Amino acid sequence: GRAIADDHLKGLRLAIRSFKTKIPPSMTVLSDDELSSIKIPVLYLAGENEKMYSVKGAVERLNAISSGIKTEIIPNIGHGLMFAYPDLVNKKIDDFLNN
């Protein structure tokens, strides 16, 4: 109850005081030349309900630019793909790395 909540808040206050807030980096869109110059295998996973950009458009562009970029759209999820389906994401990464 209350003791657990107070302990959690105490830890949260300590964390806030202990770490500097960092401004997240802005998204960078690579040019077609930059994408096609990537010579190592790449796995691109995205949730179909992503709101920050068009996943379908990104996948179409990546597939048209490079055969070395493996793309996959995961249904029924948006930006929090790795939090909603950690086992699935881990399996896809493991499969990609081991093939």
Backbone torsions as a table, in degrees:
resi	resn	phi	psi	omega
1	GLY	NA	-123.7	-173.3
2	ARG	-62.8	-39.6	-179.3
3	ALA	-62.9	-41.3	178.7
4	ILE	-65.1	-43.9	179.1
5	ALA	-62.5	-44.0	179.3
6	ASP	-62.7	-41.4	179.2
7	ASP	-64.0	-42.0	178.5
8	HIS	-62.7	-45.0	179.2
9	LEU	-63.5	-38.5	177.9
10	LYS	-60.9	-44.6	177.7
11	GLY	-65.4	-38.7	178.2
12	LEU	-64.4	-44.4	177.5
13	ARG	-60.3	-42.2	178.7
14	LEU	-62.5	-43.5	179.5
15	ALA	-62.8	-41.8	-179.6
16	ILE	-63.4	-40.6	-180.0
17	ARG	-73.1	-25.1	-171.9
18	SER	-89.8	-20.8	-175.3
19	PHE	-120.9	137.6	175.8
20	LYS	-76.8	139.9	175.5
21	THR	-76.5	130.5	178.8
22	LYS	-108.3	139.1	175.1
23	ILE	-76.4	125.6	-179.1
24	PRO	-64.8	146.7	179.1
25	PRO	-66.4	149.3	177.6
26	SER	-76.8	154.4	179.5
27	MET	-70.4	138.0	177.7
28	THR	-112.9	131.8	176.7
29	VAL	-100.6	119.5	179.3
30	LEU	-76.6	146.3	177.7
31	SER	-74.1	165.6	177.0
32	ASP	-59.3	-40.6	179.1
33	ASP	-63.5	-41.4	179.0
34	GLU	-64.8	-43.3	179.4
35	LEU	-64.7	-43.3	-177.8
36	SER	-71.6	-16.8	179.0
37	SER	-83.0	-8.1	178.7
38	ILE	-70.1	122.3	-174.3
39	LYS	-106.4	-1.3	178.6
40	ILE	-104.4	154.7	177.4
41	PRO	-62.8	140.4	-179.2
42	VAL	-130.9	138.7	174.1
43	LEU	-111.0	125.4	177.5
44	TYR	-116.4	111.2	176.1
45	LEU	-112.3	138.1	177.5
46	ALA	-149.8	150.3	176.3
47	GLY	-82.5	140.3	-176.1
48	GLU	-63.1	-23.3	-177.3
49	ASN	-98.7	19.2	176.8
50	GLU	-54.7	136.3	-177.9
51	LYS	-105.1	-15.0	-175.4
52	MET	-76.8	-24.6	-179.5
53	TYR	-161.0	169.0	178.7
54	SER	-80.7	109.0	179.7
55	VAL	-64.9	-43.1	179.7
56	LYS	-59.4	-44.1	178.7
57	GLY	-64.2	-40.3	178.9
58	ALA	-63.6	-45.1	-179.6
59	VAL	-64.4	-43.5	178.3
60	GLU	-60.1	-43.1	-179.6
61	ARG	-65.6	-47.2	-179.5
62	LEU	-61.3	-43.0	180.0
63	ASN	-64.9	-34.2	-179.9
64	ALA	-74.7	-29.8	-174.6
65	ILE	-86.2	-40.4	-171.7
66	SER	-145.1	131.6	175.3
67	SER	-82.5	-9.6	-180.0
68	GLY	-86.0	-3.0	178.9
69	ILE	-105.2	112.2	177.8
70	LYS	-85.4	126.7	-177.4
71	THR	-117.0	147.0	175.1
72	GLU	-153.8	134.5	176.5
73	ILE	-102.9	126.4	179.7
74	ILE	-95.1	123.5	-176.7
75	PRO	-71.5	156.6	170.9
76	ASN	64.3	28.1	177.8
77	ILE	-150.8	156.9	177.6
78	GLY	-112.6	-125.9	-172.3
79	HIS	-66.8	-29.2	-174.8
80	GLY	-88.4	36.5	-175.8
81	LEU	-50.6	-49.3	-174.8
82	MET	-72.8	-19.2	177.6
83	PHE	-88.7	-34.0	-178.8
84	ALA	-78.5	-36.0	-176.2
85	TYR	-131.4	59.0	-175.8
86	PRO	-60.7	-38.6	-179.6
87	ASP	-65.7	-41.4	178.8
88	LEU	-64.5	-47.4	-179.3
89	VAL	-62.2	-46.0	178.8
90	ASN	-60.2	-40.6	179.1
91	LYS	-64.8	-42.5	-179.6
92	LYS	-65.0	-39.8	177.4
93	ILE	-65.7	-45.6	179.3
94	ASP	-60.8	-45.9	178.1
95	ASP	-60.4	-42.9	-179.6
96	PHE	-62.1	-46.1	-177.3
97	LEU	-69.5	-26.3	-176.5
98	ASN	-98.4	6.8	178.4
99	ASN	-110.1	NA	NA
